[in-house]
Amino acid sequence: MFGSLGSRKDQLNVLVLRDADVIAASVRQALAEAGEEERPGLEWAAALIEQAAAAHDDDLRARWVHERLAAAGYEGAPDSVAGIKALRQAEPGLSLLTATQLAKTAAASGQGQDQDQDQGQDRGRD
C-alpha cells in the first residue's frame, strides 16, 4: 500500500491499490456458470465486492490505520499522540507527517467505518 513517490526522502506518500475489478470479473464469470444452489452466495459475494470497490480512498486508508493500531494492541483515538506513536511503531517507515495525516483521516472516518463493518456482518446473518 505504500510507495515512495515524493521528492523528499523523509516523506512517504500513500497509494491505495485496488484489484476489486479483477475479483468482480471472476465472481461474475462464476455467477454466469453457477447452478441454482450456488447463485445466492455468489450474488451476495458480487454485492460485497461492488461495495468494496465503491469505497473512497480515505476510507481504505482509515481502515488500514485502524487495522495496524488494533494489531499493535492500541485502542485509543488514532489521532492522539499515543495513537500516532503506536502507528509509527507498527509501521516504522512512516514519517511523522505521513503518520499524522493518516491518523487524522482514520479519526475523521472512524465512526462510519464501524457502522459499515456492523452492516456487513448483519448482511451475512440474513
C-alpha positions in Angstrom: 0.0 0.0 0.0 3.0 2.3 0.3 5.5 3.7 -2.1 8.0 6.5 -2.0 6.8 9.0 -4.6 7.8 12.3 -3.1 10.9 14.2 -3.8 11.6 14.5 0.0 13.5 11.5 1.3 11.7 11.6 4.7 8.2 11.7 3.3 6.3 8.6 2.3 3.2 9.0 0.1 0.4 6.6 0.4 -1.0 4.8 -2.5 -4.3 2.9 -2.4 -4.1 -0.2 -4.6 -7.3 -1.8 -5.8 -8.0 -5.1 -7.6 -11.7 -5.4 -6.9 -12.4 -5.2 -10.6 -10.4 -8.4 -11.3 -12.2 -10.1 -8.4 -15.6 -8.9 -9.5 -15.0 -10.2 -13.0 -14.1 -13.6 -11.6 -17.2 -13.7 -9.5 -19.4 -12.6 -12.4 -18.0 -15.4 -14.5 -18.6 -17.9 -11.8 -22.1 -16.5 -11.4 -22.8 -16.9 -15.1 -21.8 -20.6 -14.9 -23.4 -21.3 -11.4 -26.2 -23.6 -10.7 -29.3 -22.6 -8.7 -27.7 -23.7 -5.4 -24.6 -21.5 -5.9 -26.3 -18.4 -7.2 -27.4 -16.8 -3.9 -24.0 -17.0 -2.4 -22.3 -15.7 -5.5 -24.8 -12.8 -5.8 -24.1 -11.9 -2.2 -20.3 -12.0 -2.9 -20.8 -9.8 -6.0 -22.7 -7.2 -4.0 -19.9 -7.2 -1.3 -17.3 -6.7 -4.0 -19.2 -3.8 -5.5 -19.5 -2.2 -2.1 -15.7 -2.6 -1.5 -14.9 -1.2 -5.0 -17.0 1.9 -4.3 -15.1 2.7 -1.1 -13.4 6.1 -1.0 -9.6 6.1 -0.8 -9.7 7.9 2.6 -11.9 5.0 3.9 -9.4 2.5 2.8 -6.5 4.4 4.4 -8.6 4.7 7.6 -9.2 1.0 7.6 -5.5 0.3 7.1 -4.7 2.6 10.1 -7.3 1.0 12.3 -6.0 -2.5 11.4 -2.4 -1.6 12.2 -3.4 0.0 15.5 -5.6 -2.9 16.5 -2.7 -5.4 15.7 -0.4 -3.3 17.9 -3.0 -3.5 20.7 -3.8 0.2 20.7 -7.5 1.0 21.3 -7.5 4.8 21.8 -8.0 7.7 19.4 -5.9 7.2 16.2 -5.1 10.9 16.0 -3.8 11.2 19.6 -0.1 11.4 20.3 -0.2 7.9 21.6 -2.1 6.7 18.5 0.4 8.3 16.2 3.3 6.8 18.2 1.7 3.4 18.0 1.1 3.7 14.3 4.8 4.7 13.7 5.9 1.8 15.9 3.7 -0.6 13.9 5.0 0.9 10.6 8.5 2.2 11.2 8.7 3.5 7.6 6.1 6.2 8.2 7.3 9.7 8.7 5.8 11.8 11.4 3.9 13.9 8.8 2.5 10.9 7.0 1.5 9.1 10.2 -0.2 12.2 11.4 -2.1 12.7 8.2 -3.2 9.0 8.2 -4.2 9.2 11.8 -6.3 12.3 11.2 -8.0 10.6 8.2 -8.7 7.5 10.4 -10.1 9.6 13.2 -12.4 11.5 10.8 -13.8 8.4 9.1 -13.7 6.0 12.1 -17.3 6.4 13.0 -18.6 5.5 9.6 -16.2 2.5 9.3 -17.5 0.9 12.5 -21.1 1.2 11.1 -20.1 -0.2 7.7 -18.5 -3.2 9.4 -21.6 -3.8 11.5 -23.9 -3.6 8.5 -21.7 -6.1 6.6 -21.8 -8.5 9.5 -25.6 -8.1 9.7 -26.0 -8.9 5.9 -24.0 -12.1 6.5 -26.5 -13.2 9.1 -29.6 -12.8 6.8 
